[in-house]
Amino acid sequence: MALARIRKNDTVVVTCGNDAGKIGTVLSVNPKKGTAVVGGINVHKKAMRRTEKTAGGLIDRELPVRLCKLMPYDAEKKRGTRVKAGEAEGKKARVAVASGKVIKAS
């Protein structure tokens, strides 16, 4: 099985599009569609009808972003980094190419 480049709770940077350069945390990943929902990225307004539980009106909602437009963020180098497969403590792990450090699974 291939090693997932981006996982839930990772900090990522957007490489292109309207939100290029922004940093956010991955809320969910859909590997079959090749998309991820990132907090504060690709935010759109959605009109919600008033119900007994909610007030209704316009709400902000994060929409999915293609995985090819996201890179894991390396806090040490202060930029996005590519990911390679490596080993840590005898198990497969994700390793940042820029710094050579293991990316922790959250």
C-alpha positions in Angstrom: 0.0 0.0 0.0 1.3 3.4 -0.9 2.2 5.9 1.8 -0.2 8.8 2.1 1.5 12.1 1.5 -1.2 14.2 3.3 -3.2 13.0 6.3 -5.8 14.4 8.7 -4.5 17.0 11.2 -1.4 17.7 9.0 -0.4 21.4 8.6 -0.3 22.1 4.8 0.5 25.0 2.5 -1.5 25.8 -0.7 0.7 25.9 -3.7 -1.5 27.5 -6.3 -4.9 29.1 -6.8 -6.7 32.0 -5.0 -5.4 30.8 -1.6 -1.8 30.2 -2.7 0.7 30.6 0.2 -2.0 30.2 2.9 -1.3 27.7 5.7 -4.0 25.5 7.3 -4.8 22.2 9.1 -6.4 19.3 7.2 -9.8 18.5 8.6 -10.6 15.5 6.4 -9.1 13.7 3.4 -10.9 11.8 0.6 -8.3 9.7 -1.2 -10.7 8.2 -3.8 -11.6 11.7 -5.0 -8.1 13.1 -4.4 -9.4 16.0 -2.2 -9.0 17.3 1.3 -10.9 19.9 3.4 -8.5 22.4 5.0 -9.5 24.8 7.7 -9.6 28.4 6.4 -8.8 27.5 2.8 -11.3 27.6 -0.1 -14.0 29.3 2.0 -17.3 30.0 0.3 -20.7 31.4 1.5 -23.6 29.0 1.8 -27.2 30.2 2.2 -28.9 28.2 5.0 -32.6 28.1 5.7 -33.7 29.0 9.2 -34.7 26.0 11.3 -35.6 25.4 14.9 -32.0 24.7 15.7 -30.2 27.3 13.6 -30.7 30.9 12.9 -30.1 30.6 9.1 -28.5 33.2 6.8 -25.1 33.1 5.1 -22.5 30.8 6.7 -18.9 30.3 5.7 -18.0 26.8 4.6 -14.7 25.2 3.6 -14.9 23.3 0.3 -12.5 20.5 -0.8 -9.2 21.3 -2.4 -7.3 18.9 -4.8 -4.5 17.1 -3.0 -2.1 18.1 -5.9 -2.4 21.7 -4.8 -1.3 21.0 -1.2 2.1 20.4 0.3 3.0 19.4 3.9 4.3 22.5 5.8 7.8 22.2 7.3 7.9 24.5 10.3 11.6 24.3 10.6 12.2 25.5 7.0 9.1 27.8 7.0 7.9 26.4 3.6 6.2 23.5 2.0 8.2 20.3 1.6 8.0 17.2 -0.5 7.6 13.8 1.2 9.5 10.6 0.8 9.1 7.2 2.3 11.6 6.3 5.1 11.9 4.4 8.3 11.5 5.5 11.9 11.8 2.9 14.8 11.6 0.1 12.3 8.3 1.2 10.7 7.4 3.0 7.5 7.2 6.7 8.0 6.9 10.0 6.1 10.1 12.0 5.9 10.3 15.7 4.8 12.7 16.1 1.9 13.7 19.7 2.9 14.7 19.0 6.5 15.1 15.2 6.6 12.9 14.9 9.7 10.1 12.4 10.2 6.6 13.9 9.8 4.6 12.7 12.9 1.2 11.0 12.3 -1.3 12.9 14.3 
